[in-house]
Amino acid sequence: MSSGWAPLSAPVDVPAELAPWAQKRRARLAERFPGEHLVVHAGEPLVRSNDQTYPFRPSSDYLWLTGDATPGSVLVLDPEGQATLYAPPPAPPGTRDFWASRTGGALWNGAQPPLAAVSEALGIPVRPLADLPAGLAARAGGNVAGADRELAATLSELRLLKDGWELEQLQLAVDATTRGFADVVRALPAAVAGGGERLLETTFYARARQEGGDVGYHSIVGAGEHATVLHWMRNDGPVRDGQLLLLDAGVETRTFYTADVTRVLPVNGRFTPLQRDVYELVRAANDAALAAVRPGAAFRDFHWAAMRVLAEGVHGLGLLPGSLDEALDPERQLYRRWTLCGSGHMLGIDVHDCARSRAAEYVDGTLRAGEVLTVEPGLYFQPNDELVPPELRGLGMRIEEDLVVTEDGYAMLSSGLPRTAADVESWMQAVATS
């Protein structure tokens, strides 16, 4: 095992155009912490079933700063803002780790690129991970209380504004997701014939693997009453004629940016009158939310705009006690029984992006051009809800769009998918016959 091996290598899987963007991000971070050592870890692979590891997905902050996806790597910015990346080097052929290491050995995991090639691709000096202790030895004193939380919050806030390269990646993710939704429409007859939700989940997953790296989150494939479960992930139920299918799914690009889109589809291609009415109520709420998206608007404005429309609709169904104003009182929110959650979130490397930002910079802040978010109001009538008429029980509706805030409003990233009930039906018919 120790001899007779030729050299082994692999190419670096990083887009050539990424390095300048990542360098600008590191410079922005260094400006926030002048004179400080900053350390950001890629993370380690997690073991599955005491055998393989799960496919490695680096920490989002590390990705944003480097574009690198090497397990175990560490980025260090010195007090002058100069970056060094410390990475585990590939085990040379003939060494014990080459054939014996389950985490780093080429015979277990495939060849790795040499550190010099990684350095050239990323535009960062790369040194062996074993050199990290010496690289940090000059850091004076211990860790300041709260410093890690401050770094995490600052990184999250810096990531709120997407640069041009990020916007391109997000559009790629949404476009691939649109094609995945069309794949699901074509697979509906097979799902009804017995394949069920499992078949539809794997249909979308195939598109995600073909065009991206993975799904950005576990797909929600809810037929019938499963559509009322906010995070239905078992995806093991039947799909029946006459039901609605709620599909919440997103392709994650090979650079780890994800889409997050939801559509409700009539399984047989046609909404019933009741299904159409509820769908159009949710679509009207989505329209109202979109109309509230603009730079300078409070982040929560689009949610409240959607909630007013949904509350009016629920009130019109005779479900709310008292007046509409009482139902809309922020201290009461009587409609929440059927709306359940917020109406959107930031989107980017994470499906719920920038979540460690301070409230004043995110949920209690204002929208800015360059932020990317989802808008996703919904109505959920649980199958065991005795406060609603039997015909509404088990209906779940959500329409989710991905959009970027622009200088004068927003630009829709998910415009390739239909919005109105009539357009959904026409699109499904065209897709099914294409």
Buried (B, 14 or more C-beta within 10 A) or exposed (E): EEEEBEEBEEEBEBBEEBBEBBBEBBEBBBEBBEEBBBBBBBBEBEEEEEEEBEEBBBBBBBBBBBBBBBBBBBBBBBBEBEBBBBBBBBBEBEBEBBBEBBBBBBBBBEBBBBBEBBBBBBBBEBBEBEEBEEBBEEBEEEEEEEEEEBBBBBBBBBBBBBBEBBBBBBBBBBBBBBBBBBBBBBBBBBBBEEBBBBBBBBBBBEBBEEBBBBBBBBBBBBBBBBBBBBEBBBBEBBBBEEBBBBBBBBBBBBBBBBBBBBBBBBBBBBBEEEBBEBBBBBBBBBBBBBBBBBBEBBBBBBBBBBBBBBBBBBBEBEBBEEEBEEBBEEEEEBBEBBBBBBBBBBBBBBBEBBEBBBEEBBBEBBBBBBBBBBBBBBBBBBBEBEEBEEEBBBBBBBBBBBBBBBEEBBEBBBEBBBBBBEEBBEBBEEBEEE
